[in-house]
Each structure stands twice: as C-alpha cells, then as structure tokens.
C-alpha cells in the first residue's frame, strides 16, 4: 500500500451476521470523519422497468443483483481522493430511489455487503478482507427483526424470501467467500478479541497517516 493511500477494508458475511456492528467498531476506532462506509446493498440494480410484483420476485441474494461495476468505480474514485454520489435503494418499493448521498474521500474506506468478497474486481481493490460469521438461526432472527423494523415488510414475506433465495444463495455464493478472507470474525459483534484486533489495525493506520 502506498504511503497515505486509503485503507480499503472489505467486510463480508451472511445477512444478519453482524457486519453492521463490525463496521461501527471500525468507525469508532478511526474517529469521526475518517471512515466512509460503502454498503453493497445501496448498489442493487434499478428495477424501474418491472412492476411491483415482479420486483418482489427478483433474487436479491445472487451476484448479478448488484451493480458491481458502479460500486468498483466509486471505490476507485474515493481512493483517488474524489467524491461520489452514492445511490440509495428503497427497500419498501424494491427499486433504486431518485436521490443520492454525497460521500467524500476519507483515510479508511469500508466496502460492506454479503457478496463483496465474491467479486474479484472488488477483492483486488481491498487492503484487508474480513468475513463476519454467525450461526444460521441467529442470522435468520436478525434478518427477520431488521426487515420488520426497518424495511416495513410483513413477516410471511421475509420468511418466504429467506427460504426461496436467502438461505440457498448464502450456501452457494456467500459461505464460499470465507476462503478469500484475511480475517474471519466468528460470532460477529460478540467476538471482542477479533474486534479489538480490527480496531487496533485501523487506529494504527490513522496514526501512521498523521505521523504518529
């Protein structure tokens, strides 16, 4: 890694594994204003050509559901010191929203999502690759609670999607990406030792950039 180059961390793992908790630890370790988080699920492809019923039936848990080229381009631009307009995905409508979010470059860039370690064009841009692991039953419960609370979805819809795509796609695409990880974090946000290692790694990077 070049001196003063941003630290690019890939943060993968199944739905509900605890990626958000790990990302929060990294933000706290780096300090306010030093971390940009790029969530992969903001880069779901636009589905405006489909009606609502068709959008609900899309498999959102396999690689082609994401606009990986746009995500990779935004990683490159942030690493070069440029700002980007990050898309916003409307999970109630199952389509990309019209608005965007302005993100500015920072010393640490976290690329977070279920399949960020599946894509070679993303992996080769990463300084550190992390896989967050958790038992399937725990992941399902967290997924159910999140979709009910944050995405306004009925329970039967969440359960049907989990059975139809989430679990089989996890086994097919997500779980195998452990092989690409530099660090595996068992039990997600409950693994204090692994979280402390990551926090120390990020803090050291910030201190080095600041001449510490």
C-alpha positions in Angstrom: 0.0 0.0 0.0 1.3 3.4 -1.0 2.0 5.9 1.8 -1.1 7.9 2.7 -3.2 5.7 0.5 -6.7 5.0 2.0 -7.1 1.7 3.8 -9.8 -0.3 1.9 -11.5 -2.9 4.1 -13.8 -5.5 2.6 -16.4 -6.6 5.1 -18.5 -9.6 4.0 -20.7 -12.2 5.7 -24.2 -13.6 5.6 -27.3 -11.5 6.2 -27.6 -10.8 9.9 -24.1 -12.0 10.7 -23.1 -8.7 12.5 -21.4 -6.8 9.7 -23.0 -3.5 10.8 -21.7 -4.0 14.3 -18.2 -4.6 13.0 -18.4 -1.6 10.7 -19.4 0.6 13.7 -16.3 -0.6 15.6 -14.1 0.4 12.7 -15.8 3.9 12.6 -15.2 4.3 16.3 -11.6 3.2 16.0 -10.8 5.6 13.2 -12.6 8.6 14.6 -15.3 10.8 13.3 -14.7 11.9 9.7 -12.0 9.3 9.0 -14.2 6.5 7.6 -16.5 6.1 4.6 -18.8 3.1 4.5 -20.0 1.8 1.1 -22.9 -0.6 1.7 -23.2 -3.1 -1.2 -27.0 -3.1 -0.8 -27.1 0.5 -1.9 -25.9 -0.7 -5.3 -28.8 -3.0 -6.1 -29.7 -2.6 -9.8 -32.6 -0.2 -10.6 -35.7 -2.2 -11.5 -38.0 0.6 -12.7 -39.0 -1.4 -15.8 -40.6 -4.0 -13.6 -44.0 -3.8 -11.9 -44.2 -4.1 -8.1 -45.0 -7.9 -8.2 -42.1 -8.6 -10.5 -39.7 -6.6 -8.3 -40.7 -8.6 -5.3 -39.9 -11.9 -7.1 -36.3 -10.8 -8.0 -33.5 -12.8 -6.5 -31.6 -10.1 -4.5 -29.1 -12.5 -3.0 -27.1 -13.5 -6.1 -24.2 -11.6 -7.7 -26.0 -10.1 -10.7 -28.5 -8.4 -8.4 -25.8 -5.8 -7.8 -24.3 -3.1 -10.0 -20.7 -4.2 -9.1 -19.1 -2.1 -11.9 -20.6 1.1 -10.4 -19.5 0.1 -6.9 -16.0 -0.6 -8.1 -15.9 2.7 -9.9 -16.9 4.5 -6.7 -14.2 2.7 -4.7 -11.6 3.8 -7.3 -12.8 7.4 -7.2 -12.8 7.6 -3.4 -9.3 6.1 -3.3 -8.2 8.8 -5.8 -9.5 11.5 -3.5 -12.7 12.2 -5.4 -16.2 12.5 -4.0 -19.0 10.2 -5.3 -22.8 10.3 -5.4 -23.8 7.0 -3.8 -27.1 5.5 -4.8 -29.9 4.9 -2.4 -32.1 1.8 -2.5 -35.7 2.0 -1.5 -36.4 -1.4 0.2 -40.1 -0.7 0.5 -40.5 -0.2 -3.2 -37.8 -2.7 -4.2 -36.2 -0.1 -6.5 -33.4 2.5 -6.6 -34.5 5.8 -5.2 -34.1 9.1 -7.2 -32.0 10.7 -4.5 -28.3 10.0 -3.9 -25.9 10.5 -1.0 -22.7 12.6 -1.4 -19.6 10.8 0.0 -16.2 12.4 0.4 -12.9 10.5 0.5 -11.5 9.5 3.9 -8.4 7.7 5.2 -10.5 4.5 5.7 -13.0 3.0 3.2 -15.2 0.1 4.3 -16.9 -1.8 1.5 -19.6 -3.9 3.2 -22.0 -6.5 1.9 -22.9 -10.1 1.6 -21.0 -10.6 -1.6 -18.2 -8.1 -1.6 -15.6 -10.9 -1.3 -17.3 -12.9 -4.2 -16.3 -10.3 -6.8 -12.7 -10.4 -8.0 -12.9 -6.8 -9.2 -13.7 -5.7 -5.6 -11.3 -8.0 -3.9 -8.3 -6.7 -5.8 -9.0 -3.2 -4.5 -9.0 -4.3 -0.9 -6.2 -3.9 1.6 -7.9 -6.2 4.2 -10.6 -8.7 3.6 -12.8 -9.7 6.6 -15.6 -12.3 6.8 -18.1 -12.0 9.6 -19.6 -15.3 10.6 -22.6 -16.3 12.8 -24.9 -19.4 13.2 -27.7 -19.6 10.6 -30.5 -19.4 13.2 -29.1 -16.3 14.7 -28.7 -14.7 11.3 -32.3 -15.5 10.3 -33.6 -14.0 13.5 -31.6 -10.8 13.0 -32.8 -10.6 9.4 -36.4 -11.0 10.4 -36.2 -8.4 13.1 -34.4 -5.9 10.8 -36.8 -6.3 7.8 -39.9 -5.9 10.1 -38.4 -2.9 11.9 -36.5 -1.0 9.2 -38.0 -2.1 5.9 -41.7 -2.3 6.7 -42.1 -5.9 5.4 -44.6 -8.4 6.7 -43.2 -11.5 8.4 -44.5 -14.0 5.9 -42.8 -12.2 3.1 -39.4 -12.2 4.9 -39.7 -15.9 5.7 -40.7 -16.8 2.1 -37.7 -14.9 0.7 -35.4 -16.5 3.2 -36.5 -19.9 2.2 -36.5 -19.2 -1.5 -33.3 -17.2 -2.1 -31.5 -16.0 1.1 -30.5 -19.4 2.5 -29.7 -21.2 -0.7 -27.8 -18.2 -2.1 -25.8 -18.0 1.1 -24.7 -21.6 0.8 -23.9 -21.2 -2.9 -22.2 -17.8 -3.0 -21.6 -16.2 0.4 -20.2 -19.0 2.5 -17.5 -20.0 0.0 -16.0 -16.5 0.1 -14.5 -17.3 3.5 -11.6 -18.6 1.5 -10.7 -15.1 0.4 -10.8 -13.6 3.9 -7.6 -12.4 5.6 -9.6 -12.5 8.9 -12.7 -14.4 9.9 -14.7 -13.0 12.8 -16.8 -15.8 14.4 -19.9 -14.7 16.3 -19.9 -11.3 14.7 -20.1 -8.4 17.1 -19.8 -10.6 20.1 -16.1 -11.5 19.4 -14.4 -8.8 21.3 -10.9 -10.2 20.6 -11.3 -10.0 16.9 -13.0 -6.6 17.1 -10.1 -5.3 19.2 -7.6 -6.6 16.6 -9.5 -4.8 13.8 -9.8 -1.6 15.9 -6.1 -1.7 16.6 -5.3 -2.2 12.9 -7.4 0.8 11.9 -6.1 3.0 14.7 -2.5 2.2 13.6 -3.3 3.2 10.0 -4.7 6.6 11.1 -1.8 7.2 13.4 0.7 6.4 10.7 -1.0 8.8 8.3 -0.9 11.5 10.9 2.8 10.9 11.6 2.3 9.0 14.8 
